[in-house]
Amino acid sequence: MDSVRLNQLGAACLIAVLVVGASWGIAHTAVPEPLPARPGVAIPRPPAARQGPSIDELVARASVDRGHGIAERQCAMCHSMAPGGPAIIGPDLYGVVGTHVGDIPGYEFSDALKAHRDETWTSTTLSAWLKGPAEYAPGTKMSFPGIESDTDRADVIAYLRSLHPEKPE
């Protein structure tokens, strides 16, 4: 076999590899691989180091007026806060502190919240809920992203505690 024939054979192999590679690249771009709806393996997060005062300490120093303002901006479009108020998109929040989670008469809660019925709305549970409803009760109907600031959550909790004939523990 002479060198011209070897060059032709090498060029044919190189062209074949380039065509296959280009075809794969075009196909992969045109039809991307879908990402899974949820990860196959849950990777545990390391526990966050608790810094600063507890939520109960923050609520003790919180501003009811500031909490009222935050609640008006972030909660009032979906929740009534008046005694005996109607359920708007979410339930009436008057007197919610101290009640069982997902157990307000006249409102149909998601199964995600009904799973927490043995819990009570305390400063701790309200803080967890307000920080991230979807993390507290995965599958909840509430699309609210949450309140990141511990101080703002404490102010809202102090305001919600003030919406009660008797302030519960």
Phi, psi and omega in degrees: 000131182272170185293330178295317180295320178295321177295319179296316180296317177297317179296320179297317178296317180297316179297319180298317179296317180296319180294316179296316179297316179295319179297317179296317180298316180293316180296319180293326177286319182288325181233085183291155177287128180288145175280146179294151180298325176214154182297147180289332181232127178281123179264115183293141176272142176293146181298135180287134178289125182286121179241140176085187184287160177288167180296326178295321177294320179294319179296323179298330180257004187287161179258115178297320180296317178295320176298322177298316179297317179295317180296321178298320181284323190249342185244328191294340180289339181242343185232139170275149178233023181261151177302124181069019181294160182282158170284125179269260170270320176249175183287164174295134184262359179295124178076016183290329181295128181095351178271167177284144179297135177066031184219060176250122182302140177087006178227134180266108182276158176291158177300330180298319178280327178299333178293344180257015185301337180281353178266162179241147177286099175249179177301321182292312180291321177297321179297316178298318179295311183291334178290320180193092181305321181289335176279323180291316182224082179305129182099004180297154177282342184285123183265008180296131183285338178113170179244113185288321185289125177300320181294316179296318178298318179297320178296317179295318179296318177299319178296314180297324177295330179285345179270052183210137180303318174238135181281113181285166178284000000 
